[in-house]
Amino acid sequence: VADEGKIPTLAIAGSQGTGKSTLAQALQVLLQAQHARRVVIISLDDFYLTRADRQQLGEQVHPLLKTRGVPGTHDLGAIQKVLADLQGGGSTEIPVFDKARDDRAETARSVTRADIVICEGWCWGARPEAEESLRAPINSLETERDADGRWRRYVNHQLRDYQPLFSQDFTVFLQVPSMVQVFAWRWQQEQDLAG
């Protein structure tokens, strides 16, 4: 990894269950063991809004926003601060999201500094759609629960605010074999959490 005074960042994107976290952790171990680099992993999942904040968003904007996941359900200010702290060579506190409780954990993860930052998340690098492509529902969720398009327009608008975060030095996208497999992986993750 070239050292030009800037801390290199790598983004790993892909659907649930594709191995984003596993790949990030493997790279962390490899880079620390083979190259003595301090690698900090930032998961977009850890920056979900609190359950109370999402509840309020669901009441004010659209009920689907009570569920974590889509752009607009993350604390962008916190992500930006953590990345700025790390790029500045300083220490920072990274929130931890407890998926089993569907809320932010009481304690954060302290990081003193990083030589390399790995960012991972399912929508990392996603771009907003043209407004005209959002007019008609494209699946049963949108047909049944967002017929007027309010939710999808909100998520699309929020995605614009994510774009400055998505300017990493390198990006890896893990492709899924099919949506059927995504649903199977997601179900398995939920079972493991409930376990």
C-alpha positions in Angstrom: 0.0 0.0 0.0 1.5 3.3 -1.1 1.9 5.9 1.6 1.2 9.4 0.2 0.2 10.9 3.5 -3.5 9.9 3.0 -4.9 6.9 4.8 -6.1 4.5 2.1 -9.7 3.4 2.2 -11.3 0.3 0.7 -15.0 -0.2 0.4 -16.7 -3.6 0.2 -20.2 -3.7 -1.0 -22.7 -6.5 -1.7 -26.0 -7.9 -0.6 -26.6 -9.6 2.8 -24.7 -12.8 3.2 -22.2 -12.2 0.5 -19.3 -12.2 2.9 -18.5 -8.5 3.2 -17.7 -8.7 6.9 -15.7 -12.0 6.4 -13.6 -10.5 3.6 -13.0 -7.3 5.6 -11.9 -9.3 8.6 -9.6 -11.6 6.5 -8.0 -8.5 4.9 -7.6 -7.0 8.4 -5.8 -10.1 9.6 -3.6 -10.3 6.5 -2.6 -6.7 6.4 -1.8 -6.6 10.1 0.1 -9.9 10.1 2.0 -9.5 6.8 2.4 -5.8 6.6 2.1 -4.5 10.2 -0.7 -2.1 9.2 -3.4 -1.0 11.6 -6.6 -1.8 9.9 -9.9 -0.3 11.1 -13.2 -1.8 9.8 -16.2 0.4 9.6 -19.5 -1.4 9.0 -22.4 0.8 7.7 -24.6 -1.4 9.9 -23.1 0.1 13.1 -24.4 3.5 12.1 -28.1 2.8 12.0 -30.2 5.4 13.7 -31.5 4.3 17.1 -34.8 2.5 17.2 -36.4 5.7 18.7 -35.1 7.8 15.9 -36.3 5.3 13.3 -39.7 5.2 15.0 -40.0 9.0 14.7 -38.8 8.9 11.1 -41.5 6.2 10.4 -44.2 8.4 11.9 -43.0 11.6 10.2 -42.1 10.4 6.8 -43.2 6.8 6.1 -43.8 3.7 8.2 -41.3 1.6 6.3 -38.5 3.8 7.7 -39.0 2.2 11.1 -37.1 -0.8 9.7 -33.4 -0.4 9.5 -31.5 -0.9 6.3 -32.2 1.6 3.6 -30.4 4.9 3.0 -31.9 7.4 5.3 -31.8 5.0 8.3 -28.1 5.7 9.1 -26.5 8.5 11.1 -24.5 10.2 8.3 -23.0 12.8 10.7 -21.5 10.0 12.9 -20.1 8.2 9.9 -18.6 11.4 8.5 -17.0 12.3 11.9 -15.5 8.8 12.3 -14.0 8.9 8.8 -12.7 12.4 9.3 -11.1 11.5 12.7 -9.4 8.5 11.1 -8.3 10.4 8.0 -6.9 13.1 10.4 -4.8 10.4 12.1 -6.7 10.7 15.3 -8.6 8.4 17.6 -12.4 8.0 17.4 -15.4 6.2 18.9 -17.2 3.9 16.5 -20.8 3.1 17.5 -21.9 -0.6 17.7 -25.4 -1.6 16.6 -26.9 -4.6 18.3 -29.1 -6.3 15.7 -30.6 -8.6 18.2 -32.0 -5.6 20.1 -32.5 -3.6 16.9 -30.8 -0.6 18.6 -27.5 1.0 19.2 -25.4 -0.6 21.9 -24.6 1.4 25.1 -20.8 1.2 24.5 -18.9 2.3 21.4 -15.6 0.8 20.0 -12.6 2.9 20.7 -10.0 3.2 17.9 -6.7 5.0 18.4 -5.6 5.4 14.8 -5.6 3.6 11.4 -3.2 3.0 8.6 -5.9 1.6 6.4 -9.7 1.9 6.7 -12.1 -0.7 5.3 -15.7 0.3 4.9 -18.4 -2.3 4.3 -22.1 -2.2 3.8 -24.8 -3.5 1.5 -25.5 -0.2 -0.2 -22.0 1.2 -0.1 -21.4 3.0 -3.5 -25.1 2.9 -4.5 -26.2 5.8 -6.7 -29.6 7.5 -6.7 -32.0 6.7 -9.5 -33.5 9.2 -11.9 -36.9 10.5 -10.5 -38.8 9.1 -13.4 -37.7 5.6 -12.7 -39.3 5.8 -9.3 -42.8 6.6 -10.5 -44.1 3.0 -10.8 -43.6 0.4 -8.1 -41.2 -2.3 -9.1 -42.0 -5.1 -6.6 -44.8 -6.2 -4.2 -43.4 -4.3 -1.3 -43.6 -1.0 -3.2 -47.0 -1.9 -4.7 -48.6 -2.9 -1.3 -46.8 -0.5 1.1 -45.6 2.4 -1.0 -48.1 2.9 -3.7 -47.7 6.7 -3.7 -43.9 6.4 -4.0 -43.2 8.5 -0.9 -40.8 6.0 0.7 -38.8 5.2 -2.4 -38.5 9.0 -3.3 -37.3 9.7 0.3 -34.7 6.9 0.2 -33.5 8.0 -3.2 -33.2 11.6 -2.0 -31.3 10.4 1.1 -28.9 8.4 -1.1 -27.7 11.7 -2.6 -26.4 12.7 0.8 -24.4 9.4 1.0 -22.4 10.1 -2.1 -19.5 12.0 -0.4 -19.0 9.0 1.8 -18.6 6.7 -1.2 -15.3 8.2 -2.5 -12.9 5.4 -1.4 -9.6 4.6 -3.0 -10.7 1.1 -3.9 -14.2 -0.5 -4.1 -15.0 -4.2 -4.3 -18.5 -5.4 -5.1 -19.5 -9.0 -4.2 -22.1 -10.2 -6.6 -24.9 -12.6 -5.5 -25.9 -15.6 -7.5 -29.6 -14.7 -7.3 -32.2 -12.9 -5.1 -33.5 -16.3 -3.9 -30.0 -16.8 -2.4 -30.1 -13.4 -0.8 -33.4 -14.2 1.0 -32.0 -17.5 2.2 -28.9 -15.8 3.5 -30.9 -13.1 5.2 -33.2 -15.7 6.8 -30.2 -17.6 8.1 -28.7 -14.4 9.6 -32.0 -13.7 11.4 -32.1 -17.2 12.7 -28.5 -16.9 14.0 -29.4 -13.7 15.8 -32.4 -15.3 17.4 -30.4 -18.4 18.2 
